């Protein structure tokens, strides 16, 4: 990573020179100062003078943040055209525009208290992490993650010495269904565990019953065992479970249990 160049209370002319070089070189920019913002595009808006943080990212996106709140009050997406100019004495203007759709934000500074520029290096891969318990909650709230028409009947149904099922359900044909959930790739042990649950249930219920392993993927060797025992596998990515929980966080799970 290139060290950040930081200037405190630069003159407007100096700030304009630094910003022009940074934008031309596609560097990351943070500018803190007293500014006003105008937007023209699908609508129009004006934000009067105030102390704010403006970020210009290396992909061409531009964001204006107020001192409170996590969302930008104004922004432009990546690959917009960014220009820097001095239009009036003592006023620096950053303009960010794009054509599809046609829209422009104009950020006018009359004072900059901090200006930082540099190249940031971020090769890290982003991964959403959820636990098996969270995956179970997601499937209870959105059973279609496993199968359309699936109706959860009970979570963690006790099977005595065999243990507890993750989800005990019914399909749209009236078959009972046991769902075994794994956060990581399901192994032979997960398949055998599901088989034990089914063997126990078959001694007490007089209805057809299915067994489903719900996991991101199967480990090598688990698929042949699954097929030989006539069990099923459904790929359930943790990312989808995360999105379900995020979108339905205000709904109680008991609502989905019949």
FIKEKOL-724292 format. One record per residue (C-alpha): x, y, z; chain; residue number from 1; residue in one letter. Coordinates in Angstrom, 3 decimals, decimal comma. Layout:
% FIKEKOL-724292
<site east="X" north="Y" up="Z" numi="A" drentor="NUM" nuti="A"/>
...
END
This chain:
% FIKEKOL-724292
<site east="0,000" north="0,000" up="0,000" numi="A" drentor="1" nuti="X"/>
<site east="1,218" north="3,454" up="-0,903" numi="A" drentor="2" nuti="X"/>
<site east="1,412" north="5,630" up="2,247" numi="A" drentor="3" nuti="X"/>
<site east="-1,436" north="8,115" up="2,505" numi="A" drentor="4" nuti="X"/>
<site east="-0,558" north="11,738" up="1,870" numi="A" drentor="5" nuti="X"/>
<site east="-2,355" north="13,858" up="4,462" numi="A" drentor="6" nuti="X"/>
<site east="-2,729" north="17,632" up="4,437" numi="A" drentor="7" nuti="X"/>
<site east="-4,335" north="19,630" up="7,244" numi="A" drentor="8" nuti="X"/>
<site east="-6,134" north="22,893" up="6,449" numi="A" drentor="9" nuti="X"/>
<site east="-4,743" north="23,202" up="2,902" numi="A" drentor="10" nuti="X"/>
<site east="-5,465" north="26,333" up="0,912" numi="A" drentor="11" nuti="X"/>
<site east="-8,219" north="25,873" up="-1,689" numi="A" drentor="12" nuti="X"/>
<site east="-5,727" north="26,206" up="-4,543" numi="A" drentor="13" nuti="X"/>
<site east="-3,422" north="23,591" up="-2,989" numi="A" drentor="14" nuti="X"/>
<site east="-6,335" north="21,233" up="-2,315" numi="A" drentor="15" nuti="X"/>
<site east="-7,497" north="21,546" up="-5,929" numi="A" drentor="16" nuti="X"/>
<site east="-4,039" north="20,636" up="-7,225" numi="A" drentor="17" nuti="X"/>
<site east="-3,811" north="17,573" up="-4,937" numi="A" drentor="18" nuti="X"/>
<site east="-7,330" north="16,442" up="-5,841" numi="A" drentor="19" nuti="X"/>
<site east="-6,770" north="16,792" up="-9,592" numi="A" drentor="20" nuti="X"/>
<site east="-3,662" north="14,585" up="-9,402" numi="A" drentor="21" nuti="X"/>
<site east="-5,450" north="12,037" up="-7,220" numi="A" drentor="22" nuti="X"/>
<site east="-8,474" north="11,788" up="-9,498" numi="A" drentor="23" nuti="X"/>
<site east="-6,279" north="11,522" up="-12,593" numi="A" drentor="24" nuti="X"/>
<site east="-4,266" north="8,716" up="-10,941" numi="A" drentor="25" nuti="X"/>
<site east="-7,384" north="6,961" up="-9,582" numi="A" drentor="26" nuti="X"/>
<site east="-6,290" north="7,286" up="-5,991" numi="A" drentor="27" nuti="X"/>
<site east="-8,471" north="6,975" up="-2,917" numi="A" drentor="28" nuti="X"/>
<site east="-9,490" north="10,377" up="-1,518" numi="A" drentor="29" nuti="X"/>
<site east="-10,942" north="11,519" up="1,796" numi="A" drentor="30" nuti="X"/>
<site east="-11,842" north="15,201" up="2,081" numi="A" drentor="31" nuti="X"/>
<site east="-13,264" north="16,643" up="5,298" numi="A" drentor="32" nuti="X"/>
<site east="-14,633" north="20,146" up="5,230" numi="A" drentor="33" nuti="X"/>
<site east="-17,461" north="22,656" up="5,024" numi="A" drentor="34" nuti="X"/>
<site east="-19,405" north="21,960" up="1,855" numi="A" drentor="35" nuti="X"/>
<site east="-22,776" north="22,121" up="0,105" numi="A" drentor="36" nuti="X"/>
<site east="-24,124" north="19,527" up="-2,336" numi="A" drentor="37" nuti="X"/>
<site east="-26,404" north="19,805" up="-5,366" numi="A" drentor="38" nuti="X"/>
<site east="-27,863" north="16,809" up="-7,199" numi="A" drentor="39" nuti="X"/>
<site east="-29,549" north="16,752" up="-10,607" numi="A" drentor="40" nuti="X"/>
<site east="-30,814" north="13,584" up="-12,279" numi="A" drentor="41" nuti="X"/>
<site east="-33,813" north="11,354" up="-11,708" numi="A" drentor="42" nuti="X"/>
<site east="-34,793" north="13,958" up="-9,087" numi="A" drentor="43" nuti="X"/>
<site east="-33,094" north="17,037" up="-7,688" numi="A" drentor="44" nuti="X"/>
<site east="-31,876" north="18,005" up="-4,236" numi="A" drentor="45" nuti="X"/>
<site east="-29,813" north="20,575" up="-2,388" numi="A" drentor="46" nuti="X"/>
<site east="-27,906" north="20,071" up="0,856" numi="A" drentor="47" nuti="X"/>
<site east="-26,913" north="23,352" up="2,508" numi="A" drentor="48" nuti="X"/>
<site east="-23,566" north="24,113" up="4,117" numi="A" drentor="49" nuti="X"/>
<site east="-22,185" north="21,792" up="6,783" numi="A" drentor="50" nuti="X"/>
<site east="-19,120" north="19,820" up="7,850" numi="A" drentor="51" nuti="X"/>
<site east="-19,026" north="16,489" up="5,983" numi="A" drentor="52" nuti="X"/>
<site east="-16,758" north="13,697" up="4,762" numi="A" drentor="53" nuti="X"/>
<site east="-16,401" north="13,152" up="1,018" numi="A" drentor="54" nuti="X"/>
<site east="-14,812" north="9,962" up="-0,325" numi="A" drentor="55" nuti="X"/>
<site east="-13,687" north="9,339" up="-3,876" numi="A" drentor="56" nuti="X"/>
<site east="-12,858" north="5,662" up="-4,321" numi="A" drentor="57" nuti="X"/>
<site east="-10,422" north="4,115" up="-6,765" numi="A" drentor="58" nuti="X"/>
<site east="-13,272" north="2,742" up="-8,898" numi="A" drentor="59" nuti="X"/>
<site east="-14,707" north="6,217" up="-9,463" numi="A" drentor="60" nuti="X"/>
<site east="-17,515" north="6,059" up="-6,909" numi="A" drentor="61" nuti="X"/>
<site east="-18,160" north="9,183" up="-4,820" numi="A" drentor="62" nuti="X"/>
<site east="-19,858" north="9,352" up="-1,415" numi="A" drentor="63" nuti="X"/>
<site east="-20,766" north="12,247" up="0,871" numi="A" drentor="64" nuti="X"/>
<site east="-21,294" north="11,417" up="4,566" numi="A" drentor="65" nuti="X"/>
<site east="-22,777" north="13,575" up="7,287" numi="A" drentor="66" nuti="X"/>
<site east="-21,309" north="13,412" up="10,832" numi="A" drentor="67" nuti="X"/>
<site east="-24,002" north="10,891" up="11,876" numi="A" drentor="68" nuti="X"/>
<site east="-25,560" north="7,857" up="10,191" numi="A" drentor="69" nuti="X"/>
<site east="-23,921" north="5,061" up="8,227" numi="A" drentor="70" nuti="X"/>
<site east="-25,432" north="5,769" up="4,806" numi="A" drentor="71" nuti="X"/>
<site east="-24,138" north="8,496" up="2,479" numi="A" drentor="72" nuti="X"/>
<site east="-26,449" north="11,471" up="2,060" numi="A" drentor="73" nuti="X"/>
<site east="-25,369" north="11,775" up="-1,592" numi="A" drentor="74" nuti="X"/>
<site east="-23,442" north="9,365" up="-3,768" numi="A" drentor="75" nuti="X"/>
<site east="-22,488" north="8,331" up="-7,272" numi="A" drentor="76" nuti="X"/>
<site east="-21,688" north="4,718" up="-8,298" numi="A" drentor="77" nuti="X"/>
<site east="-18,406" north="3,376" up="-9,738" numi="A" drentor="78" nuti="X"/>
<site east="-17,080" north="4,566" up="-13,091" numi="A" drentor="79" nuti="X"/>
<site east="-18,553" north="8,038" up="-12,903" numi="A" drentor="80" nuti="X"/>
<site east="-16,639" north="10,987" up="-14,370" numi="A" drentor="81" nuti="X"/>
<site east="-15,037" north="13,080" up="-11,622" numi="A" drentor="82" nuti="X"/>
<site east="-13,799" north="16,624" up="-12,220" numi="A" drentor="83" nuti="X"/>
<site east="-12,186" north="19,179" up="-9,886" numi="A" drentor="84" nuti="X"/>
<site east="-12,383" north="22,918" up="-10,458" numi="A" drentor="85" nuti="X"/>
<site east="-12,178" north="26,317" up="-8,752" numi="A" drentor="86" nuti="X"/>
<site east="-15,232" north="28,225" up="-9,943" numi="A" drentor="87" nuti="X"/>
<site east="-15,244" north="31,156" up="-7,498" numi="A" drentor="88" nuti="X"/>
<site east="-12,362" north="32,560" up="-5,468" numi="A" drentor="89" nuti="X"/>
<site east="-12,096" north="30,460" up="-2,351" numi="A" drentor="90" nuti="X"/>
<site east="-14,493" north="27,723" up="-3,546" numi="A" drentor="91" nuti="X"/>
<site east="-13,435" north="24,266" up="-4,736" numi="A" drentor="92" nuti="X"/>
<site east="-15,973" north="22,124" up="-6,635" numi="A" drentor="93" nuti="X"/>
<site east="-15,943" north="18,353" up="-7,151" numi="A" drentor="94" nuti="X"/>
<site east="-18,355" north="17,218" up="-9,862" numi="A" drentor="95" nuti="X"/>
<site east="-19,258" north="13,546" up="-10,347" numi="A" drentor="96" nuti="X"/>
<site east="-21,513" north="12,620" up="-13,280" numi="A" drentor="97" nuti="X"/>
<site east="-22,677" north="9,674" up="-15,374" numi="A" drentor="98" nuti="X"/>
<site east="-24,804" north="9,248" up="-18,514" numi="A" drentor="99" nuti="X"/>
<site east="-26,909" north="6,138" up="-17,798" numi="A" drentor="100" nuti="X"/>
<site east="-28,998" north="7,457" up="-16,175" numi="A" drentor="101" nuti="X"/>
<site east="-27,935" north="11,055" up="-16,636" numi="A" drentor="102" nuti="X"/>
<site east="-27,220" north="12,512" up="-13,209" numi="A" drentor="103" nuti="X"/>
<site east="-24,659" north="14,752" up="-11,506" numi="A" drentor="104" nuti="X"/>
<site east="-23,680" north="15,696" up="-7,985" numi="A" drentor="105" nuti="X"/>
<site east="-21,730" north="18,862" up="-7,344" numi="A" drentor="106" nuti="X"/>
<site east="-19,853" north="19,240" up="-4,050" numi="A" drentor="107" nuti="X"/>
<site east="-18,692" north="22,779" up="-3,308" numi="A" drentor="108" nuti="X"/>
<site east="-16,138" north="23,301" up="-0,528" numi="A" drentor="109" nuti="X"/>
<site east="-15,436" north="26,678" up="1,003" numi="A" drentor="110" nuti="X"/>
<site east="-13,027" north="25,129" up="3,521" numi="A" drentor="111" nuti="X"/>
<site east="-11,140" north="21,812" up="3,717" numi="A" drentor="112" nuti="X"/>
<site east="-9,740" north="20,831" up="7,096" numi="A" drentor="113" nuti="X"/>
<site east="-8,299" north="17,440" up="6,124" numi="A" drentor="114" nuti="X"/>
<site east="-7,338" north="15,982" up="2,764" numi="A" drentor="115" nuti="X"/>
<site east="-5,904" north="12,457" up="2,450" numi="A" drentor="116" nuti="X"/>
<site east="-4,989" north="10,645" up="-0,776" numi="A" drentor="117" nuti="X"/>
<site east="-3,305" north="7,352" up="-1,618" numi="A" drentor="118" nuti="X"/>
<site east="-3,635" north="3,889" up="-3,154" numi="A" drentor="119" nuti="X"/>
<site east="-5,285" north="1,222" up="-1,020" numi="A" drentor="120" nuti="X"/>
<site east="-4,637" north="-2,492" up="-1,619" numi="A" drentor="121" nuti="X"/>
<site east="-7,486" north="-4,853" up="-0,674" numi="A" drentor="122" nuti="X"/>
<site east="-7,212" north="-8,404" up="-2,141" numi="A" drentor="123" nuti="X"/>
<site east="-9,271" north="-10,003" up="0,640" numi="A" drentor="124" nuti="X"/>
<site east="-12,245" north="-12,174" up="-0,319" numi="A" drentor="125" nuti="X"/>
<site east="-15,525" north="-11,282" up="1,394" numi="A" drentor="126" nuti="X"/>
<site east="-17,522" north="-14,165" up="2,872" numi="A" drentor="127" nuti="X"/>
<site east="-20,782" north="-14,103" up="4,769" numi="A" drentor="128" nuti="X"/>
<site east="-20,691" north="-16,326" up="7,843" numi="A" drentor="129" nuti="X"/>
<site east="-23,715" north="-17,883" up="9,477" numi="A" drentor="130" nuti="X"/>
<site east="-23,935" north="-20,679" up="12,018" numi="A" drentor="131" nuti="X"/>
<site east="-25,920" north="-23,905" up="11,648" numi="A" drentor="132" nuti="X"/>
<site east="-28,426" north="-22,491" up="14,120" numi="A" drentor="133" nuti="X"/>
<site east="-28,858" north="-19,411" up="11,922" numi="A" drentor="134" nuti="X"/>
<site east="-29,235" north="-21,612" up="8,837" numi="A" drentor="135" nuti="X"/>
<site east="-31,986" north="-23,510" up="10,651" numi="A" drentor="136" nuti="X"/>
<site east="-33,733" north="-20,257" up="11,536" numi="A" drentor="137" nuti="X"/>
<site east="-33,535" north="-19,168" up="7,895" numi="A" drentor="138" nuti="X"/>
<site east="-35,015" north="-22,451" up="6,630" numi="A" drentor="139" nuti="X"/>
<site east="-37,814" north="-22,251" up="9,201" numi="A" drentor="140" nuti="X"/>
<site east="-38,676" north="-18,751" up="8,027" numi="A" drentor="141" nuti="X"/>
<site east="-38,213" north="-19,566" up="4,331" numi="A" drentor="142" nuti="X"/>
<site east="-38,746" north="-23,350" up="3,822" numi="A" drentor="143" nuti="X"/>
<site east="-38,482" north="-22,830" up="0,049" numi="A" drentor="144" nuti="X"/>
<site east="-34,721" north="-22,701" up="0,581" numi="A" drentor="145" nuti="X"/>
<site east="-35,007" north="-26,496" up="0,775" numi="A" drentor="146" nuti="X"/>
<site east="-38,162" north="-27,209" up="-1,229" numi="A" drentor="147" nuti="X"/>
<site east="-41,261" north="-25,416" up="-2,459" numi="A" drentor="148" nuti="X"/>
<site east="-44,291" north="-26,360" up="-0,404" numi="A" drentor="149" nuti="X"/>
<site east="-42,300" north="-27,638" up="2,566" numi="A" drentor="150" nuti="X"/>
<site east="-44,176" north="-27,052" up="5,840" numi="A" drentor="151" nuti="X"/>
<site east="-42,106" north="-27,092" up="9,058" numi="A" drentor="152" nuti="X"/>
<site east="-43,879" north="-28,969" up="11,852" numi="A" drentor="153" nuti="X"/>
<site east="-41,270" north="-28,908" up="14,584" numi="A" drentor="154" nuti="X"/>
<site east="-37,722" north="-27,739" up="15,224" numi="A" drentor="155" nuti="X"/>
<site east="-35,389" north="-30,042" up="17,172" numi="A" drentor="156" nuti="X"/>
<site east="-37,878" north="-32,913" up="17,476" numi="A" drentor="157" nuti="X"/>
<site east="-36,661" north="-35,317" up="20,153" numi="A" drentor="158" nuti="X"/>
<site east="-36,017" north="-38,890" up="18,993" numi="A" drentor="159" nuti="X"/>
<site east="-34,833" north="-40,259" up="22,300" numi="A" drentor="160" nuti="X"/>
<site east="-31,409" north="-41,888" up="22,180" numi="A" drentor="161" nuti="X"/>
<site east="-31,112" north="-41,055" up="18,459" numi="A" drentor="162" nuti="X"/>
<site east="-30,938" north="-37,345" up="19,261" numi="A" drentor="163" nuti="X"/>
<site east="-32,817" north="-34,330" up="17,871" numi="A" drentor="164" nuti="X"/>
<site east="-33,758" north="-33,560" up="14,281" numi="A" drentor="165" nuti="X"/>
<site east="-32,888" north="-30,121" up="12,954" numi="A" drentor="166" nuti="X"/>
<site east="-36,243" north="-29,707" up="11,217" numi="A" drentor="167" nuti="X"/>
<site east="-39,240" north="-32,058" up="11,157" numi="A" drentor="168" nuti="X"/>
<site east="-41,583" north="-31,144" up="8,317" numi="A" drentor="169" nuti="X"/>
<site east="-44,166" north="-32,237" up="5,758" numi="A" drentor="170" nuti="X"/>
<site east="-43,970" north="-31,898" up="1,984" numi="A" drentor="171" nuti="X"/>
<site east="-46,803" north="-30,918" up="-0,347" numi="A" drentor="172" nuti="X"/>
<site east="-47,599" north="-34,602" up="-1,015" numi="A" drentor="173" nuti="X"/>
<site east="-48,177" north="-35,379" up="2,656" numi="A" drentor="174" nuti="X"/>
<site east="-44,845" north="-37,114" up="3,252" numi="A" drentor="175" nuti="X"/>
<site east="-42,961" north="-36,461" up="6,465" numi="A" drentor="176" nuti="X"/>
<site east="-39,523" north="-34,921" up="5,960" numi="A" drentor="177" nuti="X"/>
<site east="-36,470" north="-34,794" up="8,217" numi="A" drentor="178" nuti="X"/>
<site east="-33,959" north="-32,072" up="7,283" numi="A" drentor="179" nuti="X"/>
<site east="-30,384" north="-32,379" up="8,525" numi="A" drentor="180" nuti="X"/>
<site east="-28,519" north="-29,049" up="8,248" numi="A" drentor="181" nuti="X"/>
<site east="-24,766" north="-28,587" up="7,902" numi="A" drentor="182" nuti="X"/>
<site east="-22,955" north="-25,251" up="7,738" numi="A" drentor="183" nuti="X"/>
<site east="-19,995" north="-26,765" up="5,892" numi="A" drentor="184" nuti="X"/>
<site east="-19,780" north="-29,523" up="3,317" numi="A" drentor="185" nuti="X"/>
<site east="-21,783" north="-32,539" up="4,534" numi="A" drentor="186" nuti="X"/>
<site east="-19,784" north="-35,704" up="5,268" numi="A" drentor="187" nuti="X"/>
<site east="-20,664" north="-39,399" up="5,468" numi="A" drentor="188" nuti="X"/>
<site east="-21,276" north="-38,892" up="9,183" numi="A" drentor="189" nuti="X"/>
<site east="-24,046" north="-36,385" up="8,409" numi="A" drentor="190" nuti="X"/>
<site east="-25,677" north="-38,879" up="6,040" numi="A" drentor="191" nuti="X"/>
<site east="-25,482" north="-41,691" up="8,616" numi="A" drentor="192" nuti="X"/>
<site east="-26,857" north="-39,393" up="11,304" numi="A" drentor="193" nuti="X"/>
<site east="-29,859" north="-38,602" up="9,113" numi="A" drentor="194" nuti="X"/>
<site east="-30,368" north="-42,315" up="8,438" numi="A" drentor="195" nuti="X"/>
<site east="-30,492" north="-43,014" up="12,202" numi="A" drentor="196" nuti="X"/>
<site east="-33,209" north="-40,396" up="12,610" numi="A" drentor="197" nuti="X"/>
<site east="-35,274" north="-41,994" up="9,846" numi="A" drentor="198" nuti="X"/>
<site east="-34,872" north="-45,509" up="11,236" numi="A" drentor="199" nuti="X"/>
<site east="-36,136" north="-44,297" up="14,629" numi="A" drentor="200" nuti="X"/>
<site east="-39,106" north="-42,453" up="13,155" numi="A" drentor="201" nuti="X"/>
<site east="-40,179" north="-45,353" up="10,955" numi="A" drentor="202" nuti="X"/>
<site east="-40,889" north="-47,386" up="14,079" numi="A" drentor="203" nuti="X"/>
<site east="-43,394" north="-44,809" up="15,341" numi="A" drentor="204" nuti="X"/>
<site east="-45,062" north="-43,208" up="12,290" numi="A" drentor="205" nuti="X"/>
<site east="-47,170" north="-44,901" up="9,681" numi="A" drentor="206" nuti="X"/>
<site east="-46,489" north="-42,493" up="6,832" numi="A" drentor="207" nuti="X"/>
<site east="-43,857" north="-42,240" up="4,105" numi="A" drentor="208" nuti="X"/>
<site east="-40,860" north="-40,273" up="5,304" numi="A" drentor="209" nuti="X"/>
<site east="-38,025" north="-38,597" up="3,427" numi="A" drentor="210" nuti="X"/>
<site east="-34,582" north="-37,527" up="4,560" numi="A" drentor="211" nuti="X"/>
<site east="-32,843" north="-34,417" up="3,199" numi="A" drentor="212" nuti="X"/>
<site east="-29,325" north="-33,163" up="3,876" numi="A" drentor="213" nuti="X"/>
<site east="-29,230" north="-29,364" up="3,486" numi="A" drentor="214" nuti="X"/>
<site east="-25,690" north="-28,012" up="3,134" numi="A" drentor="215" nuti="X"/>
<site east="-23,507" north="-25,882" up="0,830" numi="A" drentor="216" nuti="X"/>
<site east="-22,052" north="-29,062" up="-0,718" numi="A" drentor="217" nuti="X"/>
<site east="-21,228" north="-32,732" up="-0,166" numi="A" drentor="218" nuti="X"/>
<site east="-17,842" north="-34,118" up="0,771" numi="A" drentor="219" nuti="X"/>
<site east="-16,247" north="-36,722" up="-1,455" numi="A" drentor="220" nuti="X"/>
<site east="-17,740" north="-40,108" up="-0,703" numi="A" drentor="221" nuti="X"/>
<site east="-20,973" north="-38,778" up="0,816" numi="A" drentor="222" nuti="X"/>
<site east="-22,885" north="-38,808" up="-2,474" numi="A" drentor="223" nuti="X"/>
<site east="-22,666" north="-42,606" up="-3,094" numi="A" drentor="224" nuti="X"/>
<site east="-23,759" north="-43,287" up="0,492" numi="A" drentor="225" nuti="X"/>
<site east="-26,629" north="-40,822" up="0,135" numi="A" drentor="226" nuti="X"/>
<site east="-27,830" north="-42,553" up="-3,026" numi="A" drentor="227" nuti="X"/>
<site east="-27,482" north="-46,062" up="-1,584" numi="A" drentor="228" nuti="X"/>
<site east="-29,661" north="-45,081" up="1,393" numi="A" drentor="229" nuti="X"/>
<site east="-32,154" north="-43,298" up="-0,891" numi="A" drentor="230" nuti="X"/>
<site east="-31,691" north="-39,996" up="0,862" numi="A" drentor="231" nuti="X"/>
<site east="-31,603" north="-36,560" up="-0,749" numi="A" drentor="232" nuti="X"/>
<site east="-29,279" north="-33,576" up="-0,886" numi="A" drentor="233" nuti="X"/>
<site east="-30,269" north="-29,937" up="-1,380" numi="A" drentor="234" nuti="X"/>
<site east="-27,622" north="-27,262" up="-1,784" numi="A" drentor="235" nuti="X"/>
<site east="-28,364" north="-24,399" up="0,639" numi="A" drentor="236" nuti="X"/>
<site east="-25,696" north="-21,657" up="0,517" numi="A" drentor="237" nuti="X"/>
<site east="-25,109" north="-19,841" up="3,828" numi="A" drentor="238" nuti="X"/>
<site east="-25,239" north="-16,586" up="1,862" numi="A" drentor="239" nuti="X"/>
<site east="-28,899" north="-17,174" up="0,989" numi="A" drentor="240" nuti="X"/>
<site east="-29,675" north="-17,945" up="4,619" numi="A" drentor="241" nuti="X"/>
<site east="-28,000" north="-14,693" up="5,633" numi="A" drentor="242" nuti="X"/>
<site east="-30,137" north="-12,707" up="3,189" numi="A" drentor="243" nuti="X"/>
<site east="-33,331" north="-14,375" up="4,441" numi="A" drentor="244" nuti="X"/>
<site east="-32,511" north="-13,515" up="8,047" numi="A" drentor="245" nuti="X"/>
<site east="-31,597" north="-9,979" up="7,076" numi="A" drentor="246" nuti="X"/>
<site east="-34,829" north="-9,369" up="5,144" numi="A" drentor="247" nuti="X"/>
<site east="-37,144" north="-11,060" up="7,645" numi="A" drentor="248" nuti="X"/>
<site east="-35,465" north="-10,228" up="10,940" numi="A" drentor="249" nuti="X"/>
<site east="-38,643" north="-8,766" up="12,405" numi="A" drentor="250" nuti="X"/>
<site east="-40,769" north="-11,911" up="11,870" numi="A" drentor="251" nuti="X"/>
<site east="-41,090" north="-14,461" up="14,699" numi="A" drentor="252" nuti="X"/>
<site east="-40,183" north="-18,037" up="13,801" numi="A" drentor="253" nuti="X"/>
<site east="-43,255" north="-19,373" up="15,592" numi="A" drentor="254" nuti="X"/>
<site east="-45,329" north="-17,797" up="12,805" numi="A" drentor="255" nuti="X"/>
<site east="-43,956" north="-20,354" up="10,350" numi="A" drentor="256" nuti="X"/>
<site east="-44,459" north="-23,449" up="12,515" numi="A" drentor="257" nuti="X"/>
<site east="-47,778" north="-25,204" up="11,986" numi="A" drentor="258" nuti="X"/>
END
